[in-house]
Each structure stands twice: as structure tokens, then as C-alpha cells.
């Protein structure tokens, strides 16, 4: 289910956030360019996903993200920190390029690996 899209300039891929729930894990699939005002939409979706469960377990799939700016990185790092504070976990899938220094989130190369790790943490 697509929970958010934003129109881009001609020639750019539209930014989309699709949400799936796999048991106790929320998966956010991102597509397009995560820059500028598009980051605000992701921030809202992440805040809802983190707040939805008392112990949030979230996988954010960035394998179809064309680019991400430093604000987008900071939003993902912040969501990761909030989830950890609630004994949960946010795992970022597919992206290893971080412009936000310091408290880096948990990264995994594939969604399958992220879901396995999240399942282990829930036990």
C-alpha cells in the first residue's frame, strides 16, 4: 500500500513510501529521491511507525532510493535512536553512504537479512 507520494520535476522519479507489516515488523519501502521537502514526508511516516508499537521493529528499504541528502540521513538516524530508546530497532537496508556523522543506524545489505535480525531481537 502506498502511503505517500510526492510529485517531482519532469524526468525525476517520484518519491514513494510503501508500508508493509510482517508480523511485529514494519517495513517501509522507499523509492525515488530522498532529498529536500520529500524528507518531511518520510519523517512523518517513520514517526508513526515508531509510535505505533511499544517496542518498534522497523526495516527501511532504501535499495530503490536514487539519492539521499544529509537531512534524510539525520531523519533515519533519529528514528533509529528513538526505536533503541524504546528497546526496538530500525534497520536500514541497502545503503552504506551516510553523511550524518556519529550515531549511525544498523545497516544490512538485504531485506531478508534485516528481517532475520529483527526476528531474533523480538525473542
N, C-alpha and C positions, 0 to 999 in steps of 0.2 A: 504494500500500500504506500503510495507516495504521500508523504506528509508535508512536503514543502517544495516549491519550485520558485525560481526567480528568473525572469527574462534577462538575457544578456544582449550585448550589442550583436549585430549581424556577424555571422561567422564563428561566434563563440558557442561552446556547448553550454546549454542551460544547466544551472546548478540544481541538483535534486538531492533530497534526503528521503530515503525509504526506510521504514521501520518494520522489523520482524521481531516476534517474540518466540524464542526457542526455550521452552520450559521457564526457568528462572532467569534466563539471559536475554537481554535486549540487544538486537543487532541493528546498528544504523549503517546503511549502505549509502555512501556519498558518491556523487557523480558530478563532474564538471570542475569549475574553477572556484576554489575556496579562498576568495580574496574580498577585500573591501566590505561593502554592505551585506554581502552574502553570509559573512561570518556571523552576523547578528541572528540570522535565521537558525544557523546551527547551534548557537549558544542557547537559544530558547528550547530547541529540541533536546539538547543534552541536559539542560536544567530539568525539563520534565521527566526525562528518563532516569536521572539520578534521584529525583524526588519521589518517583512512582513506587519505589521499593525501599523497605527499611534497610536492606543491605543490597546496594545496586551492583549488578554484574553486567557490564556493557562491553560489546565489541564494536568498534568503529572501523568499518572497512573503507580504507582510502585508496584501494587499488585502482579505482577509476577516477581519481582526482587528478586533474591536469596540473594544477599548481596550488600552493598554499602559502599564504603570507605569514608574517610573524604574529599578527593578531590571531589568525586561525590557529597557529601553534599554541599560543598562550591560552586560548579557549579550551583546547584539548588537554593541555597540562592542568588547567584549573579544574576541569571535570574529573580528571584522574585523581587530583588531590582531594576533592570533595568525596569521591567514592571511597578512597582509602580511609578518610576520616570516619566514614560510616561502616568500616570493615568490609567494604566492597572492592571492586576492581574495574578499571576501564583499561581495555587493551586496544591499541591502535594497530590495525592490520595493514601491511603493505608499504608503509612509508618510513624511511630511516633518515630523511632530511629534516632536521629540526633547527629552526632559527631561534627558538626560545631557550636560553641558557638555564642551567640549574636543574630543577626538578623534572627530569624527563619522564614521560609516561612509559608504561610497559609496551614494548613493540614486538610483534610477531609477523613473520612473512606471509602467513596464510590464515584464512578464517578458520580452517579446520584446527590448526594449532591453537588459535585463540580460544575456540570453543572447548577444546580438551582441557586447557589450563583453567578456564573459568569453571568447568565442571568439577575439577579437582579442588578448587578453592571453596566451592559451595559445601563440600562434605564436612 
